[in-house]
Structures are given as C-alpha cells and as structure tokens.
Amino acid sequence: MVVYFYVEKLRLALEQEKIREHGRAARASSNQNLPLSVCTLMKYDDTCNINDFDQSDEKEKTSRSRYNGRQFLSWIKDVEDKFEKIKNALLLRHHNEAESLFAVQKMDWECKMKEFGLCDKNRLPVVEELHVPMVQVNDDFELLPS
C-alpha cells in the first residue's frame, strides 16, 4: 500500500517536470524570457535596487536564439534520467526495508519459539519460510505507463 503511494508520487513529480520542460521549450521557441514572479518583484522593491527589467530583455533579444528540437529532446532525456535514478534509489530503499522487516520478524519468531519451549534454548531455531514470509517488492513498474 505504501509502495504504491511512493510510486504514484514519483509519477506525478515526473509528469510535472515534463510539463515544466514543455513550457520551457515553448518559451524558448517563441524567444521569450522566464516570466517574473511576484516574489521576485517584491524582492527587488525591498532591496531598493533600481533594475530596469526592459534592459535585460533587450540584451537577450539581440542574441541569437539557439533553441531547436534536439535541445528539447535532450531536456526531456535529462528529466527521464533524473527520475530513473530516483526510481532506482526508491527500489533500493524498499528492498532494504523489506529485508530489515524480514530480519526483525524472524528474530521475533525465534524469541517466541524459545519462550514457549518449542525449541532448545541453547540452539538457534530453524524458522521456515512458510512461518515468516519475505515481503516481495515489485521492481518492474513503469514511471509513465503507456
């Protein structure tokens, strides 16, 4: 249940990042700058800087636009690589959690077996896989299913 929560959260973050890249590509193709946020304007008002935002626009408009489709594809590929690394880290963490949960449950089972006298107290009891199963982690999920 919790695993699905993290998978869905990761998928949503990937979709948001791809939408941001599409917006970035649209701005780059129309040769527009990143719009200023209200927080940026308030910051400039508070610091008493006299910045003319139109001057920065003129500098960037005179430079040649270098945006092309290959650049957009590389941006999307970078996003996918970034989230593939995050997915691998998530799966590694889930495997570690499953193994540690199995070890704790197995130790608890062994202690209860000794407590109830079901095995020799001087020996380490043999715990069958049927009594304490290992949690299975699904490794083959797609970040953006088709």
DRENDO-1510 file (C-alpha; in Angstrom, 1 decimal, always signed):
<recs>
REC; n; res; u; v; w
REC; 1; MET; +0.0; +0.0; +0.0 .
REC; 2; VAL; +2.7; +2.4; +1.0 .
REC; 3; VAL; +4.8; +1.4; -2.0 .
REC; 4; TYR; +2.0; +2.4; -4.4 .
REC; 5; PHE; +1.9; +5.8; -2.7 .
REC; 6; TYR; +5.6; +6.4; -3.4 .
REC; 7; VAL; +5.2; +5.2; -7.0 .
REC; 8; GLU; +2.3; +7.5; -7.7 .
REC; 9; LYS; +4.1; +10.4; -6.0 .
REC; 10; LEU; +7.1; +9.7; -8.3 .
REC; 11; ARG; +4.9; +9.5; -11.4 .
REC; 12; LEU; +3.2; +12.8; -10.5 .
REC; 13; ALA; +6.6; +14.5; -10.0 .
REC; 14; LEU; +7.8; +13.2; -13.4 .
REC; 15; GLU; +4.7; +14.5; -15.1 .
REC; 16; GLN; +5.1; +17.9; -13.5 .
REC; 17; GLU; +8.7; +18.1; -14.5 .
REC; 18; LYS; +7.9; +17.1; -18.1 .
REC; 19; ILE; +5.2; +19.8; -18.2 .
REC; 20; ARG; +7.7; +22.4; -17.0 .
REC; 21; GLU; +10.1; +21.3; -19.8 .
REC; 22; HIS; +7.4; +21.7; -22.4 .
REC; 23; GLY; +6.7; +25.2; -21.0 .
REC; 24; ARG; +10.4; +26.0; -21.1 .
REC; 25; ALA; +10.5; +24.7; -24.7 .
REC; 26; ALA; +7.5; +26.9; -25.7 .
REC; 27; ARG; +9.2; +30.0; -24.2 .
REC; 28; ALA; +12.5; +29.2; -25.9 .
REC; 29; SER; +10.9; +28.6; -29.3 .
REC; 30; SER; +9.0; +31.9; -29.1 .
REC; 31; ASN; +12.1; +33.6; -27.8 .
REC; 32; GLN; +10.5; +34.7; -24.5 .
REC; 33; ASN; +12.1; +35.1; -21.1 .
REC; 34; LEU; +11.1; +33.4; -18.0 .
REC; 35; PRO; +8.2; +35.5; -16.5 .
REC; 36; LEU; +9.0; +37.3; -13.3 .
REC; 37; SER; +7.2; +36.2; -10.2 .
REC; 38; VAL; +5.5; +38.4; -7.7 .
REC; 39; CYS; +8.1; +37.3; -5.1 .
REC; 40; THR; +10.9; +38.5; -7.4 .
REC; 41; LEU; +9.3; +41.9; -7.9 .
REC; 42; MET; +8.8; +42.2; -4.1 .
REC; 43; LYS; +12.4; +41.3; -3.5 .
REC; 44; TYR; +13.6; +44.0; -5.9 .
REC; 45; ASP; +11.3; +46.5; -4.2 .
REC; 46; ASP; +12.6; +45.6; -0.7 .
REC; 47; THR; +16.3; +45.8; -1.6 .
REC; 48; CYS; +15.8; +49.3; -3.3 .
REC; 49; ASN; +17.6; +48.2; -6.4 .
REC; 50; ILE; +16.8; +50.2; -9.4 .
REC; 51; ASN; +16.6; +47.5; -12.0 .
REC; 52; ASP; +15.2; +48.1; -15.4 .
REC; 53; PHE; +13.7; +44.8; -16.5 .
REC; 54; ASP; +13.4; +46.0; -20.1 .
REC; 55; GLN; +17.1; +46.3; -20.4 .
REC; 56; SER; +17.7; +42.7; -19.7 .
REC; 57; ASP; +15.0; +41.8; -22.3 .
REC; 58; GLU; +16.8; +43.8; -24.9 .
REC; 59; LYS; +20.1; +42.1; -24.3 .
REC; 60; GLU; +18.6; +38.6; -24.7 .
REC; 61; LYS; +16.6; +39.6; -27.8 .
REC; 62; THR; +19.7; +40.8; -29.6 .
REC; 63; SER; +21.4; +37.5; -29.0 .
REC; 64; ARG; +20.6; +34.7; -31.5 .
REC; 65; SER; +18.1; +32.1; -30.3 .
REC; 66; ARG; +19.8; +28.7; -30.3 .
REC; 67; TYR; +16.8; +26.6; -29.4 .
REC; 68; ASN; +16.0; +23.6; -31.6 .
REC; 69; GLY; +14.1; +20.3; -31.3 .
REC; 70; ARG; +17.2; +18.3; -30.4 .
REC; 71; GLN; +17.7; +20.6; -27.3 .
REC; 72; PHE; +14.1; +19.9; -26.2 .
REC; 73; LEU; +14.7; +16.1; -26.6 .
REC; 74; SER; +17.9; +16.4; -24.5 .
REC; 75; TRP; +16.0; +18.3; -21.8 .
REC; 76; ILE; +13.3; +15.5; -21.7 .
REC; 77; LYS; +16.0; +12.8; -21.7 .
REC; 78; ASP; +17.7; +14.6; -18.8 .
REC; 79; VAL; +14.4; +14.6; -16.9 .
REC; 80; GLU; +13.9; +10.9; -17.6 .
REC; 81; ASP; +17.4; +10.0; -16.5 .
REC; 82; LYS; +17.0; +12.0; -13.3 .
REC; 83; PHE; +13.8; +10.2; -12.4 .
REC; 84; GLU; +15.2; +6.8; -13.4 .
REC; 85; LYS; +17.9; +7.4; -10.7 .
REC; 86; ILE; +15.3; +8.4; -8.2 .
REC; 87; LYS; +13.3; +5.2; -9.1 .
REC; 88; ASN; +16.4; +3.1; -8.5 .
REC; 89; ALA; +17.0; +4.7; -5.2 .
REC; 90; LEU; +13.4; +4.2; -4.2 .
REC; 91; LEU; +13.5; +0.5; -5.2 .
REC; 92; LEU; +16.8; +0.0; -3.3 .
REC; 93; ARG; +15.2; +1.6; -0.2 .
REC; 94; HIS; +12.2; -0.7; -0.5 .
REC; 95; HIS; +14.4; -3.7; -0.8 .
REC; 96; ASN; +16.3; -2.7; +2.3 .
REC; 97; GLU; +13.1; -2.1; +4.2 .
REC; 98; ALA; +11.8; -5.5; +3.2 .
REC; 99; GLU; +15.0; -7.3; +4.3 .
REC; 100; SER; +15.1; -5.5; +7.6 .
REC; 101; LEU; +11.4; -6.2; +8.3 .
REC; 102; PHE; +12.1; -9.9; +7.5 .
REC; 103; ALA; +15.0; -10.0; +9.9 .
REC; 104; VAL; +13.0; -8.4; +12.7 .
REC; 105; GLN; +10.1; -10.7; +12.2 .
REC; 106; LYS; +12.3; -13.7; +12.1 .
REC; 107; MET; +14.1; -12.7; +15.3 .
REC; 108; ASP; +10.7; -12.1; +17.0 .
REC; 109; TRP; +9.5; -15.6; +15.8 .
REC; 110; GLU; +12.7; -17.2; +17.2 .
REC; 111; CYS; +12.3; -15.5; +20.5 .
REC; 112; LYS; +8.7; -16.6; +20.8 .
REC; 113; MET; +9.7; -20.2; +19.9 .
REC; 114; LYS; +12.2; -20.2; +22.7 .
REC; 115; GLU; +9.8; -18.5; +25.1 .
REC; 116; PHE; +7.1; -21.1; +24.5 .
REC; 117; GLY; +9.6; -24.0; +24.7 .
REC; 118; LEU; +9.1; -25.1; +21.1 .
REC; 119; CYS; +12.8; -25.5; +20.6 .
REC; 120; ASP; +16.0; -25.9; +22.6 .
REC; 121; LYS; +17.0; -22.6; +24.3 .
REC; 122; ASN; +20.7; -23.2; +23.6 .
REC; 123; ARG; +20.3; -23.5; +19.9 .
REC; 124; LEU; +19.2; -21.1; +17.2 .
REC; 125; PRO; +15.8; -22.3; +16.0 .
REC; 126; VAL; +15.1; -23.0; +12.3 .
REC; 127; VAL; +12.4; -20.8; +11.0 .
REC; 128; GLU; +10.6; -21.9; +7.9 .
REC; 129; GLU; +9.8; -19.6; +5.1 .
REC; 130; LEU; +6.1; -20.5; +5.5 .
REC; 131; HIS; +6.0; -19.1; +9.0 .
REC; 132; VAL; +7.8; -15.8; +8.3 .
REC; 133; PRO; +7.5; -14.8; +4.6 .
REC; 134; MET; +9.6; -12.2; +2.9 .
REC; 135; VAL; +7.8; -9.2; +1.6 .
REC; 136; GLN; +8.0; -9.0; -2.2 .
REC; 137; VAL; +8.9; -5.7; -3.9 .
REC; 138; ASN; +7.7; -5.0; -7.4 .
REC; 139; ASP; +10.7; -4.0; -9.5 .
REC; 140; ASP; +9.1; -3.7; -12.9 .
REC; 141; PHE; +6.9; -0.7; -12.8 .
REC; 142; GLU; +6.9; +2.0; -15.5 .
REC; 143; LEU; +7.3; +5.6; -14.5 .
REC; 144; LEU; +4.9; +6.7; -17.2 .
REC; 145; PRO; +2.8; +3.8; -18.4 .
REC; 146; SER; +1.6; +3.8; -21.9 .
</recs>
